[in-house]
Amino acid sequence: MCKTSTSNYSAGPEDITRVRNLTTNATTGCCTYTYRKSGRFGSTGKIQQLKADGATPNGQNDSPWTGEVVIASDCDKGTVTVSHNVKAVNKTSDTTSYPDTVAVTDADLTTKVAKIPPAIERAWNSRAYKLKITDNKCGERLFEVKFVVRMVDSRPHYTINFVNVAGMGTSNDVAGVTSGRSYILPPDRGKFNLGDSRSASDDGDECLEPHEFGHMIGLKDEYLDIPHDRGGVKYEFPDKTTETVAVNGELMGSMSNKTPQPTRYCVTIAYAAIALLEANGHTVTDCVIL
Ligand SMILES: [Zn+2]
């Protein structure tokens, strides 16, 4: 039973509509505000990847990334909404670039990639991250963090080439380009493999895309990779505390966990929220991830 090939990527989630309406309707007083930025978020330099020795920085910081962040506050509470528009490009027939790829029709690709945004949202909203931010205008305020992902045809934050390679493929080049490896190329591109058994696109175990989404908000891999001389990451939080993590079983530390649980995975969002507030005249004196 085939579904029709008609895709409607233009309809936005009501969450996005709601926060955009808040911008229009915002009033002064009671610390009511909505600030929005859609576009490039730069590296904070507060995340340092470590060499395979697990101790020495290897020169790789958190990556610049693209997306939309809306920070909104009313009299009672705040929200930070992180949204990503993703465009899928069908490269499953491009055997010149990707020798092992097996063709998937555009209609089938549409059906498969439609499963990816809900998988990422399930994973990244399961932890219910919160930011406790203190600033000079509003004092201490708790913000609920929500992640929204949608597939679009135009004006994407990320453009992803989709290939369909069984497993890791037979041509596992060092850079992973011709292999079945999925990756993000900061700040706004990537390659995802439909044929990876961990992909949500084929009702897999949904580990792949939530991990890659971590890179779409600037996070670095925490796993040991001797050829690329990396093995662990050091984080500096907005309150100046630090955490150094070695190879581990969490979402960015392996590909076997499908939900981001550690506090540190929200740190690039914390810095983005702070930057957005400070760009709008607030001075942030504290920010704690809960
Ligand atoms: Zn990775």
Residues whose N, C-alpha, C, O or C-beta is under 5 A from the ligand:
A	BS01	ZN	D221
